[in-house]
Amino acid sequence: MAMSTEALRTSHAAKTSGAGRRAALGAGESTGLRAARLLSGIAAVLIAAASAAGLLIGGLYEDDESLAAMLRGYDLIALVVVAPVLGATLLPGIRTRPRAQLLWVGMLAYSVYNYALYLFGTQYNSVFLLHIAVFTVSVYALALALTHLDVPGLARRFAERTPVRTVSTILALLAVALGTMWVAASIRFIATAQLPEETSELVVPFVITRLGHALDLSLLVPAYLLGAVLLWRRNAWGYALATMLLVAGVVHQIGYMTALLFQVDAGIPGASAFDPFEPVITLAYLAAVILLLGNVRPHGK
C-alpha cells in the first residue's frame, strides 16, 4: 500500500531531525580534534602493548642490565598509569571536561619524551617498530590536540584566584635547575674534556646521559621557561602549556623513582633505592599541578 502524504512528511521530518542532531553533535569538534582523539586511543593501546611486552618478555631489551631495569620500571608506570589515564580522558562522558583535556595533553607530552628515550637510547630490539609507532602516533596526536583545542576556552575555566605566579616560579626554578646542571656539564667538558656524569641515582650508560642532556636542553628547558613566562602574564597558552608540562613531569618523577627500585631489585652494582633530592622535586611538580587543576572550574560555572 502506498504511504500516505502525511506519513511521508513525518518520515522525512524524523530523518531531517536525526541528521540535524548528528550534525549538532559533531559540530562542536573539528576534524583535527577528532583525529587527535583517534590517534590518542591508538597510542593508549600501543603503550599498553609495548610496556606489557617489556615487563613480560625476558631479555627483550638488548642493553646493559642497568638500562634494561630502568626501562622495565618505566614500562610499569606506562602500563598502570599512562595508558589507563590517557584512555580515560578519551571517554565520551569525560573528554570535554577541562581537567580531562589538560590531563590528556599531559599524558601525550610524557609519551613523546619517554618513548624518545626508548627509540634513540637503546639497542635494536623486537619491539622497535612498536616503540616507533607509539612515538610517532603520540607526536601527531599532541600536535593536533594543541592545534585544535579551545585553549582560550580552557584558560577561562581557571578561577581568578589561581596562584599563577607561584606556579610560574616553580616552573621557572625547575627550568633553571635543569638547564644549569646540563650547561655546567657542557662547559666543564669544553674546559677539561671530561664527559658529563649522570647526576641522578640511576645507573645508566653514557648514551642515556647524553640523550637526557639533549632532550632536556632542547625541549624541556625552553618549554618550561616559555610556560612560566606565559602563565605569569596570564596568557591563555600559559595555562595549557604549564599544566601539560607539569602533569608530564609528575609522571616522569614517578617513573624515575620506580626505575630506581627496579635497578635495586635487579642487583645493579651501585644502584640506590632512594634519591634524596627526588621527594623535594616531586613535591614541587605535584604542588604546582594541584594549584592549577584544583582551580579549574567545570563547565557551566
C-alpha positions in Angstrom: 0.0 0.0 0.0 1.4 3.4 -0.9 2.5 5.5 2.0 0.2 8.5 2.7 1.4 12.1 2.2 1.2 12.7 6.0 3.3 9.6 6.7 5.9 10.6 4.1 6.1 14.1 5.7 6.5 12.5 9.2 9.3 10.2 8.0 11.1 13.0 6.2 10.9 15.2 9.3 12.3 12.4 11.5 15.2 11.8 9.2 15.9 15.5 8.9 15.7 15.8 12.7 18.1 12.9 13.2 20.5 14.3 10.7 20.3 17.6 12.4 21.1 16.1 15.8 24.1 14.2 14.4 25.4 17.3 12.8 25.0 19.3 16.0 26.8 16.6 18.0 29.7 16.7 15.5 29.7 20.5 15.1 31.5 21.1 18.4 34.6 19.2 17.4 36.8 19.9 14.5 38.1 17.1 12.2 41.6 17.7 13.7 40.4 17.2 17.3 38.6 14.0 16.3 41.8 12.8 14.6 43.8 13.7 17.7 41.5 11.6 19.9 41.6 8.7 17.5 45.4 8.8 17.4 45.5 9.1 21.2 43.3 6.0 21.6 45.7 4.1 19.3 48.6 5.4 21.4 47.0 4.1 24.6 46.6 0.6 23.2 50.2 0.7 21.8 51.6 1.9 25.1 49.9 -0.9 27.0 51.2 -3.5 24.5 54.7 -2.2 24.4 55.0 -1.9 28.2 53.4 -5.3 28.8 56.0 -6.8 26.4 58.8 -5.1 28.2 57.7 -6.4 31.6 56.7 -10.0 30.5 59.3 -10.9 27.8 62.6 -11.8 29.5 65.7 -10.4 27.7 63.6 -8.2 25.4 65.9 -5.2 25.9 69.4 -5.9 24.3 71.1 -3.4 26.5 73.2 -3.2 29.7 71.2 -4.7 32.6 71.1 -1.3 34.3 69.3 0.3 31.3 67.1 -2.7 30.9 66.0 -2.5 34.5 65.3 1.2 34.2 63.2 0.6 31.1 61.2 -2.0 32.9 60.5 0.5 35.6 59.2 2.9 33.1 57.2 0.2 31.4 55.4 -0.5 34.7 54.3 3.2 35.0 53.3 3.3 31.4 51.1 0.3 31.8 49.4 1.2 35.1 49.3 5.0 34.9 49.9 6.4 31.4 47.8 4.1 29.2 44.8 4.0 31.6 44.7 7.7 32.2 45.2 8.5 28.5 42.3 6.1 27.7 40.1 7.5 30.4 40.5 11.1 29.2 39.1 10.0 25.8 35.8 8.6 27.1 32.7 10.3 25.7 31.4 11.5 29.0 34.7 12.8 30.2 36.7 14.1 27.2 35.1 17.6 27.0 35.8 18.3 30.7 38.6 20.9 31.1 40.7 18.8 33.5 40.4 15.8 31.3 41.7 17.8 28.3 44.6 19.1 30.3 45.5 15.6 31.6 45.1 14.3 28.0 47.8 16.5 26.5 50.0 15.9 29.6 49.9 12.2 29.0 50.8 12.7 25.4 53.7 15.0 26.2 55.0 12.4 28.6 54.7 9.7 26.0 56.6 11.8 23.4 59.6 12.4 25.8 59.5 8.9 27.3 59.5 7.0 24.0 62.2 9.2 22.6 64.4 7.5 25.2 63.4 4.1 24.0 64.0 4.9 20.4 67.2 6.8 20.5 68.9 5.4 23.6 68.5 1.6 23.3 69.8 -1.2 21.2 67.7 -2.6 18.4 65.1 -5.0 19.8 62.0 -6.9 19.0 59.6 -4.1 19.9 61.4 -1.4 17.9 58.6 -1.0 15.5 56.1 -0.8 18.4 58.1 2.0 20.0 58.3 3.8 16.7 54.5 3.6 16.4 54.0 4.9 20.0 56.4 7.8 19.5 55.0 8.8 16.0 51.3 8.5 17.0 51.9 10.4 20.2 53.8 13.2 18.4 51.0 13.7 15.8 48.2 13.3 18.4 49.8 16.0 20.6 50.4 18.4 17.7 46.8 18.0 16.6 45.4 18.3 20.1 47.3 21.6 20.8 46.4 23.0 17.4 42.7 22.3 17.7 41.9 22.5 21.4 40.0 25.6 22.5 42.9 27.0 24.5 41.3 30.4 25.3 38.2 28.5 26.5 40.3 26.3 28.7 42.1 29.3 30.2 38.7 30.8 31.1 37.9 27.8 33.2 40.7 28.7 35.6 39.5 30.7 38.6 40.7 34.2 39.1 42.3 33.1 42.4 44.6 30.6 40.6 48.1 31.4 42.0 49.7 31.7 38.6 52.8 33.5 39.9 53.6 30.8 42.4 53.2 28.1 39.7 55.3 30.2 37.3 58.0 30.5 39.8 58.1 26.7 40.4 58.2 26.0 36.7 61.0 28.6 36.2 63.1 27.2 39.0 62.7 23.7 37.6 63.9 25.0 34.2 66.8 26.9 35.7 68.0 24.0 37.8 67.8 21.6 34.9 69.4 23.9 32.4 72.2 25.0 34.8 73.0 21.4 35.5 73.5 20.4 31.9 75.0 23.7 30.7 77.6 23.4 33.5 78.4 19.9 32.4 78.9 21.1 28.8 81.2 24.0 29.9 83.2 21.6 32.0 83.6 19.3 29.0 84.9 22.2 26.9 87.4 23.1 29.6 88.6 19.7 30.7 87.3 17.1 28.1 85.6 15.4 31.0 82.3 13.8 29.8 79.2 14.7 31.8 78.3 12.3 34.5 74.8 11.1 35.4 73.5 13.4 38.0 70.8 11.2 39.3 70.9 7.9 41.3 70.1 5.9 38.3 72.9 3.8 37.0 72.9 4.2 33.2 75.3 4.1 30.3 76.6 7.4 28.9 74.3 7.2 25.8 71.3 7.8 28.1 73.0 10.6 29.9 73.8 12.3 26.6 70.2 11.8 25.3 68.7 13.2 28.5 71.1 16.1 28.2 70.0 16.7 24.6 66.2 16.3 25.2 66.2 18.4 28.3 68.1 21.4 26.9 66.3 21.3 23.5 62.8 20.6 24.6 62.1 20.7 28.4 64.1 23.8 29.5 62.8 26.1 26.8 59.2 24.8 27.2 59.4 25.3 31.0 60.6 28.8 30.6 58.0 29.7 28.0 55.3 28.2 30.0 56.4 30.1 33.1 56.5 33.4 31.3 53.2 33.0 29.6 51.5 31.8 32.8 52.9 34.8 34.7 51.4 37.1 32.2 48.1 35.1 32.4 48.3 34.3 28.7 45.8 31.6 27.7 48.6 29.4 26.3 50.4 29.7 29.6 47.7 27.8 31.5 47.6 25.0 28.9 51.4 24.7 28.4 52.3 24.9 32.1 49.6 22.3 33.1 50.7 19.9 30.3 54.4 20.1 31.3 53.8 19.8 35.0 51.5 16.8 34.6 54.1 15.1 32.4 56.7 16.0 35.0 54.8 14.3 37.8 54.5 11.1 35.8 58.2 11.2 34.9 59.1 11.6 38.6 57.0 8.5 39.4 58.7 6.6 36.6 62.2 7.7 37.8 61.6 6.5 41.4 60.1 3.2 40.1 63.2 2.7 37.9 65.4 3.1 41.0 63.6 0.2 42.7 63.8 -2.0 39.6 67.6 -1.4 39.4 68.0 -2.4 43.1 65.8 -5.5 42.5 68.0 -6.4 39.5 71.1 -6.2 41.7 72.7 -3.5 39.6 76.1 -2.5 41.3 75.9 1.0 42.7 72.1 1.1 42.4 70.2 3.0 45.1 66.5 2.7 46.0 66.3 6.4 47.2 67.4 9.7 45.7 67.4 12.3 48.5 66.5 15.1 46.0 63.5 13.4 44.4 60.9 13.9 47.2 61.5 17.7 47.0 61.4 17.8 43.2 58.3 15.5 43.1 56.5 17.6 45.6 57.3 20.8 43.6 55.8 19.2 40.5 52.8 17.8 42.4 52.1 21.0 44.3 52.1 23.0 41.0 49.7 20.6 39.4 47.3 20.7 42.3 47.4 24.5 42.3 46.4 24.6 38.7 44.0 21.7 38.3 42.5 22.5 41.7 41.4 25.9 40.4 39.8 24.6 37.2 36.0 25.1 37.2 33.8 22.6 35.5 31.6 23.6 32.5 28.7 25.9 33.4 30.4 27.5 36.5 
